[in-house]
Amino acid sequence: MAGEKTTRELIYETNRDVKWICRALARMEARDEEFEARIRALEAWRAEKAGEERKVSAFSAGAGGIVGGVVAVLVKMLGS
């Protein structure tokens, strides 16, 4: 019985461990919130980038249609 802890010592040690665990969990939650904010920012950036790519693609398609129309008119005029 020389190395056994008293009930009071066990309660004190358990209380200290619980406080340490709570602080560790709070740090983990703060890190998770920061990580989630970074992911949301990255997703917003990707969505914005995809929107820009769609605009360029739509512009290219529109420009291609106009050029095609002009070529058709020229072919019609030169062919007549």
C-alpha positions in Angstrom: 0.0 0.0 0.0 3.0 2.2 -0.1 2.5 3.5 -3.7 -1.3 3.8 -3.7 -2.9 7.1 -4.1 -5.6 8.4 -1.8 -9.1 9.2 -3.1 -8.4 12.9 -2.8 -5.2 12.5 -4.9 -7.1 10.5 -7.6 -9.9 13.1 -7.7 -7.3 15.9 -8.0 -5.4 14.1 -10.8 -8.7 13.3 -12.7 -9.8 16.9 -12.4 -6.4 18.1 -13.8 -6.7 15.6 -16.6 -10.2 16.6 -17.5 -9.2 20.3 -17.6 -6.2 19.4 -19.9 -8.5 17.4 -22.2 -11.0 20.3 -22.4 -8.2 22.7 -23.3 -6.9 20.3 -25.9 -10.4 19.9 -27.4 -10.9 23.7 -27.5 -7.6 24.1 -29.4 -8.7 21.4 -31.8 -12.0 23.0 -32.4 -10.4 26.4 -33.1 -8.0 24.7 -35.6 -11.0 23.0 -37.2 -12.9 26.3 -37.5 -9.8 27.9 -39.1 -9.4 24.9 -41.5 -13.1 25.1 -42.5 -12.8 28.8 -43.2 -9.8 28.2 -45.4 -11.7 25.5 -47.3 -14.7 27.8 -47.8 -12.4 30.5 -49.1 -10.8 28.0 -51.5 -14.2 26.7 -52.7 -15.4 30.3 -53.3 -12.2 31.0 -55.2 -12.7 27.9 -57.4 -16.4 28.8 -58.0 -15.3 32.3 -59.0 -12.6 30.9 -61.3 -15.1 28.4 -62.9 -17.4 31.4 -63.5 -14.6 33.3 -65.3 -13.8 30.2 -67.4 -17.5 29.9 -68.4 -17.5 33.6 -69.4 -14.5 33.2 -71.5 -16.0 30.0 -73.1 -19.3 31.8 -73.8 -17.4 34.8 -75.2 -15.4 32.5 -77.5 -18.5 30.7 -78.6 -20.2 34.0 -79.4 -17.2 35.3 -81.2 -17.0 32.1 -83.2 -20.6 32.4 -84.2 -20.1 36.0 -85.4 -17.0 35.1 -87.4 -18.9 32.1 -88.9 -21.7 34.4 -89.9 -19.3 36.9 -91.5 -17.6 34.1 -93.4 -21.0 32.7 -94.6 -21.9 36.2 -95.9 -18.6 36.6 -97.7 -18.8 33.1 -99.3 -22.4 33.9 -100.4 -21.2 37.3 -101.9 -18.1 35.9 -103.6 -20.0 32.8 -104.8 -22.7 34.8 -106.5 
